[in-house]
């Protein structure tokens, strides 16, 4: 009867050559090996490429948003000025004793939160002898500041030519496209809406 011999012990010892290689390895060689391994790894290439492209992509999105907001703000302001000017054209503002504050409130009620209308809006309401002599130009800008010292509120009576100018200094928030938009100090853009009309014979 044969006896069962016990299995030989199995050891996990490293070979002498491997131990020698580890002892003789220098930090520079290990770093070089890790770098080569990282360079061959392509699993994170998409994330790296996205990180490189995300900055110009987000900047483009902000530029589109800022440009759209400028045009929308100008359109909303023009619509509000045109609608509110009908109060002067029909004589309702004159009969109601409107002053600049009351007329500004009428315009701002039609803006619907596009900007801080009450504090930003500057108004100039005056009469002209004819449409050809009406001043529809932008207000002067002195040293980068909007000059509205000549603005007044003086609507005319029946059958008079009236000019309404409304201006705001709109802030531009995107620094990349700001220099191509701004024309006022503080990174702001002058936006103006006008209305020229002859009042009705309301007297």
MDAnalysis code that builds the backbone (N, CA, C; Angstrom):
import MDAnalysis as mda
import numpy as np

u = mda.Universe.empty(609, n_residues=203, atom_resindex=np.repeat(np.arange(203), 3), trajectory=True)
u.add_TopologyAttr("name", ["N", "CA", "C"] * 203)
u.add_TopologyAttr("resid", np.arange(1, 204))
u.add_TopologyAttr("resname", ["UNK", "UNK", "UNK", "UNK", "UNK", "UNK", "UNK", "UNK", "UNK", "UNK", "UNK", "UNK", "UNK", "UNK", "UNK", "UNK", "UNK", "UNK", "UNK", "UNK", "UNK", "UNK", "UNK", "UNK", "UNK", "UNK", "UNK", "UNK", "UNK", "UNK", "UNK", "UNK", "UNK", "UNK", "UNK", "UNK", "UNK", "UNK", "UNK", "UNK", "UNK", "UNK", "UNK", "UNK", "UNK", "UNK", "UNK", "UNK", "UNK", "UNK", "UNK", "UNK", "UNK", "UNK", "UNK", "UNK", "UNK", "UNK", "UNK", "UNK", "UNK", "UNK", "UNK", "UNK", "UNK", "UNK", "UNK", "UNK", "UNK", "UNK", "UNK", "UNK", "UNK", "UNK", "UNK", "UNK", "UNK", "UNK", "UNK", "UNK", "UNK", "UNK", "UNK", "UNK", "UNK", "UNK", "UNK", "UNK", "UNK", "UNK", "UNK", "UNK", "UNK", "UNK", "UNK", "UNK", "UNK", "UNK", "UNK", "UNK", "UNK", "UNK", "UNK", "UNK", "UNK", "UNK", "UNK", "UNK", "UNK", "UNK", "UNK", "UNK", "UNK", "UNK", "UNK", "UNK", "UNK", "UNK", "UNK", "UNK", "UNK", "UNK", "UNK", "UNK", "UNK", "UNK", "UNK", "UNK", "UNK", "UNK", "UNK", "UNK", "UNK", "UNK", "UNK", "UNK", "UNK", "UNK", "UNK", "UNK", "UNK", "UNK", "UNK", "UNK", "UNK", "UNK", "UNK", "UNK", "UNK", "UNK", "UNK", "UNK", "UNK", "UNK", "UNK", "UNK", "UNK", "UNK", "UNK", "UNK", "UNK", "UNK", "UNK", "UNK", "UNK", "UNK", "UNK", "UNK", "UNK", "UNK", "UNK", "UNK", "UNK", "UNK", "UNK", "UNK", "UNK", "UNK", "UNK", "UNK", "UNK", "UNK", "UNK", "UNK", "UNK", "UNK", "UNK", "UNK", "UNK", "UNK", "UNK", "UNK", "UNK", "UNK", "UNK", "UNK", "UNK", "UNK", "UNK", "UNK", "UNK", "UNK", "UNK"])
u.atoms.positions = np.array([
    [0.867, -1.190, 0.000],
    [0.000, 0.000, 0.000],
    [0.890, 1.222, 0.000],
    [0.558, 2.018, -0.941],
    [1.421, 3.197, -1.085],
    [0.900, 4.334, -0.207],
    [1.756, 5.044, 0.387],
    [1.369, 6.205, 1.194],
    [1.317, 7.460, 0.354],
    [0.517, 8.373, 0.797],
    [0.370, 9.645, 0.084],
    [1.443, 10.604, 0.550],
    [2.209, 11.039, -0.399],
    [3.271, 11.996, -0.050],
    [2.690, 13.390, 0.028],
    [3.115, 14.104, 0.963],
    [2.622, 15.476, 1.113],
    [3.097, 16.321, -0.050],
    [2.217, 17.236, -0.599],
    [2.613, 18.065, -1.745],
    [3.722, 19.011, -1.395],
    [4.547, 19.246, -2.314],
    [5.657, 20.178, -2.029],
    [5.115, 21.592, -1.812],
    [5.773, 22.288, -0.947],
    [5.371, 23.663, -0.654],
    [5.646, 24.546, -1.866],
    [4.631, 25.357, -2.168],
    [4.757, 26.260, -3.309],
    [5.046, 27.665, -2.791],
    [6.070, 28.226, -3.287],
    [6.468, 29.564, -2.848],
    [6.286, 30.539, -3.984],
    [5.970, 31.801, -3.647],
    [5.747, 32.860, -4.638],
    [6.904, 33.850, -4.622],
    [8.059, 33.362, -4.497],
    [9.206, 34.257, -4.438],
    [9.577, 34.735, -5.829],
    [9.985, 35.948, -5.947],
    [10.382, 36.512, -7.231],
    [11.739, 36.002, -7.638],
    [11.961, 35.986, -8.910],
    [13.238, 35.509, -9.417],
    [14.357, 36.480, -9.050],
    [15.554, 35.995, -9.011],
    [16.675, 36.892, -8.667],
    [16.812, 38.052, -9.640],
    [16.524, 37.780, -10.923],
    [16.655, 38.872, -11.895],
    [15.641, 39.983, -11.647],
    [14.371, 39.586, -11.278],
    [13.347, 40.596, -11.006],
    [13.691, 41.413, -9.782],
    [14.224, 40.727, -8.736],
    [14.597, 41.470, -7.521],
    [15.717, 42.446, -7.815],
    [16.631, 42.018, -8.644],
    [17.755, 42.894, -8.981],
    [17.294, 44.099, -9.796],
    [16.308, 43.839, -10.697],
    [15.802, 44.944, -11.514],
    [15.081, 45.965, -10.664],
    [14.338, 45.458, -9.660],
    [13.621, 46.407, -8.802],
    [14.586, 47.218, -7.946],
    [15.612, 46.540, -7.449],
    [16.557, 47.283, -6.614],
    [17.321, 48.326, -7.423],
    [17.595, 47.998, -8.676],
    [18.403, 48.901, -9.484],
    [17.601, 49.940, -10.233],
    [16.258, 49.824, -10.134],
    [15.433, 50.798, -10.868],
    [15.553, 52.171, -10.240],
    [15.720, 53.134, -11.068],
    [15.828, 54.506, -10.604],
    [14.483, 55.215, -10.716],
    [14.247, 56.258, -9.914],
    [12.967, 56.995, -10.009],
    [12.716, 57.568, -11.396],
    [13.779, 58.009, -12.075],
    [13.591, 58.550, -13.413],
    [13.086, 57.525, -14.392],
    [13.581, 56.307, -14.297],
    [13.134, 55.258, -15.191],
    [11.689, 54.874, -14.902],
    [11.324, 54.848, -13.606],
    [9.936, 54.544, -13.263],
    [8.987, 55.622, -13.775],
    [9.400, 56.863, -13.648],
    [8.556, 57.952, -14.142],
    [8.402, 57.886, -15.652],
    [9.496, 57.541, -16.340],
    [9.431, 57.423, -17.798],
    [8.513, 56.278, -18.213],
    [8.582, 55.184, -17.477],
    [7.719, 54.055, -17.791],
    [6.257, 54.399, -17.559],
    [5.979, 55.131, -16.479],
    [4.596, 55.530, -16.218],
    [4.092, 56.510, -17.275],
    [4.958, 57.403, -17.717],
    [4.557, 58.350, -18.746],
    [4.222, 57.642, -20.058],
    [5.067, 56.666, -20.434],
    [4.790, 55.917, -21.653],
    [3.485, 55.140, -21.543],
    [3.251, 54.622, -20.361],
    [1.999, 53.884, -20.159],
    [0.798, 54.818, -20.252],
    [0.930, 56.007, -19.685],
    [-0.161, 56.991, -19.753],
    [-0.392, 57.453, -21.186],
    [0.695, 57.627, -21.933],
    [0.573, 58.094, -23.315],
    [-0.110, 57.058, -24.203],
    [0.132, 55.795, -23.925],
    [-0.499, 54.746, -24.726],
    [-1.963, 54.534, -24.362],
    [-2.363, 55.019, -23.187],
    [-3.741, 54.812, -22.734],
    [-4.662, 55.800, -23.447],
    [-5.673, 55.306, -24.115],
    [-6.615, 56.129, -24.875],
    [-7.999, 56.182, -24.227],
    [-8.148, 55.674, -23.040],
    [-9.476, 55.619, -22.439],
    [-10.001, 56.995, -22.034],
    [-9.149, 57.959, -21.750],
    [-9.588, 59.289, -21.341],
    [-9.434, 60.346, -22.407],
    [-9.200, 59.930, -23.655],
    [-8.964, 60.900, -24.724],
    [-10.190, 61.759, -25.006],
    [-11.374, 61.161, -24.916],
    [-12.598, 61.931, -25.179],
    [-12.783, 63.024, -24.138],
    [-12.516, 62.693, -22.878],
    [-12.656, 63.697, -21.813],
    [-11.662, 64.834, -21.992],
    [-10.444, 64.510, -22.404],
    [-9.437, 65.549, -22.608],
    [-9.805, 66.437, -23.792],
    [-10.269, 65.826, -24.876],
    [-10.669, 66.605, -26.043],
    [-11.862, 67.502, -25.721],
    [-12.808, 66.991, -24.940],
    [-13.954, 67.820, -24.566],
    [-13.527, 68.987, -23.693],
    [-12.594, 68.730, -22.776],
    [-12.118, 69.814, -21.914],
    [-11.438, 70.906, -22.730],
    [-10.733, 70.524, -23.793],
    [-10.060, 71.517, -24.633],
    [-11.052, 72.311, -25.475],
    [-12.117, 71.669, -25.921],
    [-13.087, 72.334, -26.789],
    [-14.209, 73.024, -26.021],
    [-14.355, 72.701, -24.743],
    [-15.491, 73.246, -24.000],
    [-15.382, 74.751, -23.794],
    [-14.172, 75.264, -23.620],
    [-14.009, 76.697, -23.357],
    [-14.463, 77.539, -24.554],
    [-13.955, 77.306, -25.777],
    [-14.479, 78.101, -26.905],
    [-15.950, 77.832, -27.195],
    [-16.409, 76.608, -26.933],
    [-17.824, 76.305, -27.176],
    [-18.721, 77.097, -26.234],
    [-18.373, 77.120, -24.940],
    [-19.175, 77.881, -23.975],
    [-19.096, 79.372, -24.273],
    [-17.911, 79.858, -24.689],
    [-17.782, 81.277, -25.050],
    [-18.673, 81.622, -26.229],
    [-18.770, 80.714, -27.201],
    [-19.644, 80.950, -28.356],
    [-21.111, 81.002, -27.932],
    [-21.503, 80.123, -27.020],
    [-22.885, 80.122, -26.533],
    [-23.198, 81.438, -25.827],
    [-22.271, 81.916, -24.989],
    [-22.481, 83.181, -24.293],
    [-22.529, 84.345, -25.279],
    [-21.713, 84.299, -26.315],
    [-21.726, 85.378, -27.310],
    [-23.061, 85.427, -28.037],
    [-23.588, 84.270, -28.396],
    [-24.903, 84.220, -29.047],
    [-25.979, 84.741, -28.100],
    [-25.899, 84.341, -26.840],
    [-26.883, 84.797, -25.854],
    [-26.821, 86.306, -25.662],
    [-25.602, 86.852, -25.530],
    [-25.466, 88.292, -25.309],
    [-25.954, 89.092, -26.509],
    [-25.605, 88.652, -27.716],
    [-26.053, 89.346, -28.916],
    [-27.576, 89.307, -29.033],
    [-28.148, 88.173, -28.724],
    [-29.613, 88.056, -28.779],
    [-30.277, 88.973, -27.769],
    [-29.727, 89.054, -26.570],
    [-30.312, 89.904, -25.538],
    [-30.254, 91.380, -25.925],
    [-29.172, 91.786, -26.597],
    [-29.073, 93.183, -27.040],
    [-30.167, 93.510, -28.046],
    [-30.350, 92.632, -29.027],
    [-31.369, 92.888, -30.051],
    [-32.786, 92.794, -29.469],
    [-33.013, 91.843, -28.589],
    [-34.342, 91.712, -27.983],
    [-34.656, 92.919, -27.108],
    [-33.663, 93.374, -26.338],
    [-33.879, 94.544, -25.481],
    [-34.212, 95.776, -26.309],
    [-33.489, 95.975, -27.412],
    [-33.786, 97.113, -28.274],
    [-35.181, 97.034, -28.881],
    [-35.602, 95.836, -29.269],
    [-36.927, 95.674, -29.853],
    [-38.024, 95.890, -28.813],
    [-37.815, 95.350, -27.620],
    [-38.807, 95.533, -26.549],
    [-38.928, 97.002, -26.175],
    [-37.799, 97.696, -26.076],
    [-37.836, 99.122, -25.736],
    [-38.537, 99.916, -26.824],
    [-38.269, 99.614, -28.083],
    [-38.918, 100.337, -29.174],
    [-40.428, 100.117, -29.160],
    [-40.850, 98.892, -28.924],
    [-42.284, 98.607, -28.863],
    [-42.945, 99.339, -27.706],
    [-42.283, 99.361, -26.547],
    [-42.840, 100.041, -25.381],
    [-42.955, 101.543, -25.617],
    [-41.948, 102.135, -26.246],
    [-41.986, 103.575, -26.520],
    [-43.086, 103.890, -27.535],
    [-43.214, 103.071, -28.552],
    [-44.255, 103.307, -29.564],
    [-45.651, 103.204, -28.956],
    [-45.866, 102.210, -28.108],
    [-47.180, 102.041, -27.486],
    [-47.493, 103.182, -26.516],
    [-46.531, 103.537, -25.677],
    [-46.771, 104.599, -24.688],
    [-46.914, 105.957, -25.359],
    [-46.263, 106.159, -26.501],
    [-46.354, 107.455, -27.187],
    [-47.755, 107.727, -27.710],
    [-48.564, 106.713, -27.861],
    [-49.941, 106.931, -28.288],
    [-50.729, 107.727, -27.250],
    [-50.299, 107.666, -25.997],
    [-50.959, 108.473, -24.964],
    [-50.749, 109.958, -25.219],
    [-49.585, 110.313, -25.748],
    [-49.333, 111.712, -26.113],
    [-50.017, 112.050, -27.428],
    [-49.973, 111.126, -28.379],
    [-50.559, 111.389, -29.692],
    [-52.065, 111.612, -29.604],
    [-52.746, 110.916, -28.705],
    [-54.202, 111.066, -28.559],
    [-54.593, 112.109, -27.518],
    [-53.600, 112.722, -26.856],
    [-53.897, 113.751, -25.865],
    [-54.224, 113.219, -24.487],
    [-54.160, 111.906, -24.278],
    [-54.478, 111.369, -22.950],
    [-53.425, 111.762, -21.910],
    [-52.157, 111.783, -22.318],
    [-51.107, 112.168, -21.377],
    [-51.233, 113.638, -20.998],
    [-51.552, 114.500, -21.985],
    [-51.705, 115.922, -21.679],
    [-52.917, 116.152, -20.790],
    [-54.024, 115.501, -21.095],
    [-55.226, 115.672, -20.279],
    [-55.045, 115.101, -18.877],
    [-54.257, 114.043, -18.755],
    [-54.022, 113.441, -17.443],
    [-52.933, 114.107, -16.642],
    [-52.312, 115.138, -17.186],
    [-51.265, 115.844, -16.449],
    [-50.011, 115.015, -16.252],
    [-49.660, 114.205, -17.249],
    [-48.470, 113.370, -17.120],
    [-47.219, 114.233, -16.991],
    [-46.324, 113.818, -16.101],
    [-44.984, 114.375, -16.069],
    [-44.013, 113.292, -16.542],
    [-42.726, 113.555, -16.462],
    [-41.736, 112.586, -16.938],
    [-41.818, 111.277, -16.162],
    [-42.012, 111.363, -14.851],
    [-42.081, 110.154, -14.031],
    [-43.279, 109.292, -14.418],
    [-44.413, 109.924, -14.637],
    [-45.617, 109.168, -15.006],
    [-45.462, 108.539, -16.393],
    [-44.882, 109.277, -17.317],
    [-44.705, 108.731, -18.657],
    [-43.662, 107.606, -18.654],
    [-42.625, 107.733, -17.847],
    [-41.639, 106.662, -17.720],
    [-42.294, 105.404, -17.170],
    [-43.186, 105.564, -16.208],
    [-43.884, 104.407, -15.649],
    [-44.714, 103.700, -16.707],
    [-45.327, 104.479, -17.614],
    [-46.109, 103.878, -18.688],
    [-45.216, 103.045, -19.618],
    [-44.021, 103.551, -19.905],
    [-43.100, 102.801, -20.757],
    [-42.591, 101.559, -20.034],
    [-42.180, 101.734, -18.782],
    [-41.589, 100.616, -18.039],
    [-42.596, 99.503, -17.775],
    [-43.883, 99.833, -17.705],
    [-44.890, 98.794, -17.494],
    [-45.002, 97.869, -18.700],
    [-44.459, 98.284, -19.826],
    [-44.500, 97.472, -21.047],
    [-43.174, 96.747, -21.310],
    [-42.183, 96.980, -20.476],
    [-40.883, 96.341, -20.672],
    [-40.858, 94.938, -20.099],
    [-41.557, 94.687, -19.025],
    [-41.713, 93.353, -18.446],
    [-40.386, 92.743, -17.983],
    [-39.642, 93.496, -17.195],
    [-38.471, 92.937, -16.519],
    [-37.262, 92.661, -17.375],
    [-37.150, 93.261, -18.544],
    [-35.961, 93.050, -19.369],
    [-34.720, 93.695, -18.751],
    [-34.907, 94.817, -18.062],
    [-33.822, 95.515, -17.387],
    [-34.446, 96.403, -16.326],
    [-33.621, 97.044, -15.518],
    [-34.108, 97.930, -14.463],
    [-34.553, 99.244, -15.106],
    [-35.768, 99.249, -15.589],
    [-36.245, 100.349, -16.425],
    [-36.322, 101.669, -15.659],
    [-36.839, 101.645, -14.456],
    [-37.059, 102.894, -13.719],
    [-35.761, 103.655, -13.458],
    [-34.687, 102.938, -13.218],
    [-33.424, 103.613, -12.917],
    [-32.567, 103.848, -14.158],
    [-32.726, 103.046, -15.204],
    [-31.866, 103.140, -16.378],
    [-32.442, 104.024, -17.478],
    [-33.753, 104.124, -17.569],
    [-34.372, 104.815, -18.706],
    [-34.261, 106.331, -18.580],
    [-33.806, 106.968, -19.657],
    [-33.742, 108.424, -19.755],
    [-34.649, 108.848, -20.906],
    [-35.459, 109.891, -20.658],
    [-36.478, 110.298, -21.627],
    [-36.256, 111.726, -22.111],
    [-36.556, 111.908, -23.386],
    [-36.572, 113.245, -23.979],
    [-37.831, 113.351, -24.840],
    [-38.753, 114.217, -24.420],
    [-40.023, 114.415, -25.122],
    [-40.135, 115.899, -25.452],
    [-40.230, 116.216, -26.736],
    [-40.289, 117.609, -27.147],
    [-41.016, 117.728, -28.485],
    [-41.307, 118.949, -28.872],
    [-41.981, 119.204, -30.147],
    [-40.977, 119.700, -31.180],
    [-41.391, 119.619, -32.436],
    [-40.581, 120.127, -33.547],
    [-41.509, 120.878, -34.496],
    [-40.932, 121.808, -35.238],
    [-41.751, 122.588, -36.165],
    [-42.221, 121.744, -37.347],
    [-41.472, 120.700, -37.699],
    [-41.844, 119.812, -38.796],
    [-41.097, 118.498, -38.624],
    [-41.489, 117.496, -39.392],
    [-40.795, 116.213, -39.325],
    [-39.367, 116.320, -39.866],
    [-39.174, 117.180, -40.851],
    [-37.837, 117.314, -41.434],
    [-36.844, 117.950, -40.464],
    [-37.336, 118.760, -39.548],
    [-36.447, 119.420, -38.588],
    [-36.363, 118.668, -37.260],
    [-37.030, 117.532, -37.154],
    [-37.033, 116.780, -35.897],
    [-35.652, 116.169, -35.635],
    [-35.218, 116.234, -34.393],
    [-33.917, 115.691, -33.994],
    [-34.112, 114.252, -33.508],
    [-33.693, 113.311, -34.342],
    [-33.796, 111.896, -33.989],
    [-32.434, 111.279, -33.706],
    [-31.430, 112.107, -33.539],
    [-30.072, 111.609, -33.333],
    [-29.892, 111.083, -31.908],
    [-28.839, 110.339, -31.743],
    [-28.513, 109.842, -30.407],
    [-28.002, 110.977, -29.542],
    [-28.207, 110.880, -28.237],
    [-27.679, 111.916, -27.350],
    [-26.156, 111.874, -27.346],
    [-25.527, 112.983, -27.036],
    [-24.057, 113.006, -27.067],
    [-23.445, 112.129, -25.986],
    [-22.249, 111.644, -26.267],
    [-21.466, 110.855, -25.320],
    [-20.169, 111.600, -25.066],
    [-19.959, 112.039, -23.836],
    [-18.777, 112.807, -23.464],
    [-17.866, 111.947, -22.595],
    [-16.673, 111.684, -23.101],
    [-15.672, 110.896, -22.378],
    [-16.227, 109.550, -21.936],
    [-17.030, 108.943, -22.795],
    [-17.579, 107.630, -22.490],
    [-18.806, 107.640, -21.605],
    [-19.317, 108.821, -21.279],
    [-20.500, 108.939, -20.422],
    [-21.657, 109.543, -21.217],
    [-22.835, 108.996, -21.004],
    [-24.030, 109.479, -21.691],
    [-24.435, 110.842, -21.141],
    [-24.589, 111.796, -22.035],
    [-24.942, 113.164, -21.639],
    [-26.414, 113.409, -21.958],
    [-27.241, 113.456, -20.921],
    [-28.677, 113.694, -21.093],
    [-29.111, 114.989, -20.421],
    [-28.184, 115.908, -20.261],
    [-28.525, 117.166, -19.591],
    [-29.520, 117.992, -20.400],
    [-29.557, 117.801, -21.701],
    [-30.479, 118.570, -22.540],
    [-31.861, 117.911, -22.648],
    [-32.053, 116.754, -22.039],
    [-33.333, 116.065, -22.129],
    [-34.406, 116.836, -21.364],
    [-35.612, 116.794, -21.897],
    [-36.727, 117.491, -21.270],
    [-38.005, 116.704, -21.501],
    [-39.056, 117.118, -20.825],
    [-40.374, 116.523, -21.055],
    [-41.337, 117.670, -21.338],
    [-41.635, 117.867, -22.616],
    [-42.498, 118.970, -23.019],
    [-43.326, 118.559, -24.219],
    [-44.344, 117.719, -24.019],
    [-45.196, 117.317, -25.148],
    [-46.028, 118.489, -25.642],
    [-46.358, 118.456, -26.916],
    [-47.125, 119.545, -27.498],
    [-48.621, 119.311, -27.453],
    [-49.346, 120.296, -27.946],
    [-50.798, 120.207, -27.983],
    [-51.275, 119.488, -29.236],
    [-52.504, 119.816, -29.623],
    [-53.103, 119.167, -30.786],
    [-52.397, 119.592, -32.070],
    [-52.285, 118.632, -32.982],
    [-51.714, 118.839, -34.316],
    [-50.267, 119.343, -34.278],
    [-49.505, 118.911, -33.315],
    [-48.092, 119.275, -33.236],
    [-47.230, 118.035, -33.476],
    [-46.043, 118.288, -33.997],
    [-45.088, 117.202, -34.228],
    [-44.315, 116.960, -32.937],
    [-44.348, 115.734, -32.461],
    [-43.687, 115.380, -31.205],
    [-42.621, 114.315, -31.449],
    [-41.546, 114.434, -30.692],
    [-40.434, 113.497, -30.769],
    [-40.226, 112.894, -29.370],
    [-40.210, 111.580, -29.309],
    [-39.938, 110.870, -28.058],
    [-38.663, 110.057, -28.250],
    [-37.681, 110.314, -27.411],
    [-36.448, 109.540, -27.419],
    [-36.259, 108.899, -26.051],
    [-35.985, 107.614, -26.046],
    [-35.749, 106.877, -24.800],
    [-34.429, 106.139, -24.930],
    [-33.537, 106.318, -23.976],
    [-32.207, 105.698, -24.040],
    [-31.924, 104.985, -22.731],
    [-31.123, 103.922, -22.844],
    [-30.628, 103.203, -21.668],
    [-29.155, 102.877, -21.906],
    [-28.422, 102.717, -20.820],
    [-27.039, 102.232, -20.864],
    [-27.077, 100.762, -20.454],
    [-27.075, 99.887, -21.449],
    [-27.281, 98.460, -21.214],
    [-25.945, 97.786, -20.893],
    [-25.850, 97.053, -19.782],
    [-24.574, 96.408, -19.429],
    [-24.302, 95.183, -20.292],
    [-23.062, 95.062, -20.743],
    [-22.596, 93.897, -21.493],
    [-21.800, 93.020, -20.533],
    [-22.242, 91.779, -20.354],
    [-21.637, 90.916, -19.331],
    [-20.535, 90.025, -19.875],
    [-20.434, 89.844, -21.174],
    [-19.436, 88.942, -21.733],
    [-18.187, 89.726, -22.107],
    [-17.050, 89.459, -21.455],
    [-15.851, 90.266, -21.731],
    [-15.244, 90.010, -23.096],
    [-15.463, 88.825, -23.693],
    [-14.810, 88.507, -24.957],
    [-15.349, 89.343, -26.104],
    [-16.677, 89.572, -26.129],
    [-17.265, 90.360, -27.210],
    [-17.621, 91.769, -26.758],
    [-17.320, 92.088, -25.516],
    [-17.660, 93.406, -25.001],
    [-17.085, 94.556, -25.796],
    [-15.773, 94.533, -26.136],
    [-15.200, 95.663, -26.879],
    [-15.860, 95.930, -28.221],
    [-16.449, 94.928, -28.849],
    [-17.110, 95.136, -30.137],
    [-18.516, 95.698, -29.977],
    [-19.049, 95.731, -28.751],
    [-20.392, 96.224, -28.516],
    [-20.407, 97.551, -27.779],
    [-19.588, 97.689, -26.781],
    [-19.718, 98.805, -25.846],
    [-19.335, 100.117, -26.515],
    [-20.028, 101.179, -26.123],
    [-19.661, 102.525, -26.530],
    [-19.785, 103.502, -25.365],
    [-19.935, 102.942, -24.162],
    [-19.994, 103.748, -22.947],
    [-19.054, 103.154, -21.904],
    [-18.701, 103.965, -20.940],
    [-17.874, 103.477, -19.849],
    [-18.628, 102.409, -19.043],
    [-17.853, 101.606, -18.320],
    [-18.463, 100.576, -17.491],
    [-18.938, 99.379, -18.285],
    [-18.374, 99.178, -19.490],
    [-18.754, 98.041, -20.345],
    [-20.249, 98.054, -20.649],
    [-20.748, 99.221, -21.083],
    [-22.171, 99.390, -21.359],
    [-22.384, 99.825, -22.804],
    [-23.585, 99.533, -23.285],
    [-23.968, 99.848, -24.658],
    [-25.162, 100.785, -24.662],
    [-25.088, 101.824, -25.479],
    [-26.202, 102.764, -25.611],
    [-27.263, 102.171, -26.535],
    [-28.478, 102.009, -26.014],
    [-29.621, 101.531, -26.784],
    [-30.687, 102.619, -26.752],
    [-31.202, 102.989, -27.921],
    [-32.169, 104.078, -28.003],
    [-33.380, 103.656, -28.820],
    [-34.526, 104.131, -28.404],
    [-35.774, 103.949, -29.149],
    [-36.388, 105.315, -29.378],
    [-36.976, 105.533, -30.554],
    [-37.552, 106.833, -30.909],
    [-38.954, 106.649, -31.471],
    [-39.706, 107.719, -31.359],
    [-41.049, 107.772, -31.957],
    [-41.298, 109.211, -32.398],
    [-41.656, 109.374, -33.652],
    [-41.980, 110.708, -34.192],
    [-43.400, 110.646, -34.751],
    [-44.241, 111.573, -34.344],
    [-45.643, 111.529, -34.726],
    [-46.271, 112.906, -34.603],
    [-47.422, 113.047, -35.195],
    [-48.209, 114.261, -35.053],
    [-49.440, 113.950, -34.209],
    [-49.670, 114.793, -33.236],
    [-50.785, 114.540, -32.338],
    [-52.118, 114.754, -33.057],
    [-53.125, 114.112, -32.533],
    [-54.457, 114.211, -33.121],
    [-55.122, 115.531, -32.691],
    [-56.176, 115.945, -33.380],
    [-56.900, 117.174, -32.983],
    [-57.808, 116.913, -31.789],
    [-57.195, 116.684, -30.642],
    [-57.975, 116.277, -29.469],
    [-58.570, 117.457, -28.728],
    [-58.196, 118.695, -29.040],
    [-58.772, 119.838, -28.319],
    [-60.207, 120.106, -28.751],
])
